[in-house]
Amino acid sequence: MAFRLIPTTLPEVLLIEPDVYRDERGFFLETYRIDQYKDLGLPQPFVQDNHSRSERGVLRGLHWQYRRPQGKLVRAIEGEVFDVAVDVRPESPTFRQWVGMWLSAANFRLAYIPPGFAHGFCVTSGAAQITYKCTELYDPEGEQGVSWDDPAIGIEWPIAEPTLSARDRGHPTLEMALHALGRRGSGSG
């Protein structure tokens, strides 16, 4: 198998380590292979690819789609990020729990964030480029955000004062976001 799974504290969130073949010319790896990813239990197919670049200290997120929930397969192709998934499903036993994973161009790891999880990352290197595959098309009318520093979630970000977009600065707490959607959360996490 060309991939290994590294357990996370949220069993549905997968950290994937591919085999990397290095020699004097550089390296080669498979970042996506439908048969092996299917064996890992990842949903098929991925229908959209995204690519972003951010400078040191930028934090993007936390975002999720409630009308057309997306699963995301994320990897860093430049630099390093602290990538976070938060369970935003009120009926889930892991509601409000989060997991952070280090993704970098050097470690080649990929993170799979399933539908029903908010996603965000912060850049800890000089700059970082992230690519990610999505299981659903982007639905701007069905997108929701959660405050990066929601105390009820308690994410331990590796940066104290991130650079945020105006949109990300304005996100509500998870409780407020779910209340606005008519789905009050009651789990602990």
N, C-alpha and C positions, 0 to 999 in steps of 0.2 A: 504494500500500500504506500502511496506517495504522500500521505498525510497522517499526522498523529493528533489526537485530541488531548488537550490539557484541561483538566477539570476546573470549573469555576464554581463560585459559591451559589450561583443560580444555574441549576442543571440544564435549563433550556438555552442558555447563552453558551455558545461554544467558542473556545479558543483553539484555533487550528494551526498546527505547525507543519508546513510542507517540507519535503525533502529538498535540499538545495545541493546541487552538484557544482562544485567549484574546481577550477584548475587555473593555470597561469593566464588563460584568456579572460577569466571573469567567472560568471556563474550562469546556471540555468535552473529554472524550476517551473513546475506547473502550478498556476494559481487557481485554476478552475478546471475541473474535469467532472462532467455530469454523472458518470457512472459511480465514481468514488464518493462524490458529494451526496448522491442519492443513497448510497450505503450508509453514510453518516446520519441520514434522516433529514437532510435539508430539503425544503420544499422546492419543487420545480414548476415552471421554469423561472429564471430571472428575466425580467422584461425591460429593465432600464439600467444604464450605467451612468454614474455621476463621478465628477472629479472636482476637488477643491484644493486651493493653495492658501495657506495662512502663515502669518508671521508669528514669532515667539510671543507667548502670552495671550494669543487669541483663544477665546473659548466660544465654540459654536454649539448651541443647544440650550436646553434639552428639547427635542422635537419628536413628535409622533403623529401618525395619521389615524383618526378614529373612524372615518367612513370607509376607507380602503387601506386597512393596515398593511404596512410594509415590513417584510423581513429584509435585513441588510447584511451583506457580506462585505466587510470593511478591511482595507489594508493601507498601510503607509508606503508610498513609493519614494518619498524623500523625507528625511528628518525623523522626528519622534513625536508621538502624541500619547496622552493618557486618554483612553477611549472608555466611555461609560455607558452602561445600559441600566435602565430603571424599569422595574415591573410596574406598569400603570393600570393593570387589570384589577378592579376592586374585588372581584370574586376569587382571585388567586391567593393561594397560601403564602406566596412570596410578594404580595402587594407591597409597594413602596420600598422594597429592598433593591439595592444596587450592587453592581460589580464594576470594578475598574480594571482595565487591561492595558499593558504597555505594548503599543504597536510601533514598529520602526522599520525603516528601510534596511537596517542592519539585522534585525531578528526575523524578518520575512513573515511574521505571524499574521493571521487573519482572524477577525472576530465575526461570528454570526450572531446578529441581534434579531430575535424572532418578532413577528407581529405582536402588538400589545405591549411593547417596550419602548420607552422614550430613549433617545440616543443623543449623545453629545460627546465632544472631545475638546481637549485643550492642547496647545502646542508648547512643548518644552524644549525644543531645539530652536536654532536660528530661524528656520522656516520648515514647513511640512506640506507635503502634498498627500492627499487622501483620495483613493478611488473606492467606490462601492457599488455593488450590484444590488438591485432592488427587486422584490418579488411582485410588486404592484407599481403602477404608474403613479407619479406624483399628482396629488389631488390638493391644490392650494386651498380649496374651500373646505376640505376635511382635515386640515392640519391644525394641530394644537401644540402649544409650548408650555414648558414648566420652568419656573425660576431655577437657575443653576445652583442657587444657594438656599433652596427650600429647607428650613430646619427640620421638618418632619421626615425628610429623606436623609439628610446629613452626609452628603457626598464629601469625601476627604480629597478635594482637588489638590494637586501639587503646586498650585499658584494661588496667591491670596487676593490679588487685584487684577483679574483678567480684563482684556480688551473685549468688549461686547458690542454687537450691533445694536442699534436703537430698538429693533424688534425683540432681540433676546433680553435686553434690559427691562422690557415691559412685560415679560411673561409672569403669570400668576403662580401661586403655589399650586401643588398638585390638587389639594383639596378644593381650592377655588376653581381650578380648571374643570375638574369632574363635576362640581356643583353646577357650573355654567352649562355643562353638557347634559345635566339631569341624571348623572350617575354618581351618587355620593359614595365616597370611599369610607370603609369602616375597618379595614384590616390594620394590622400593625406591621411595622417593619423597621 
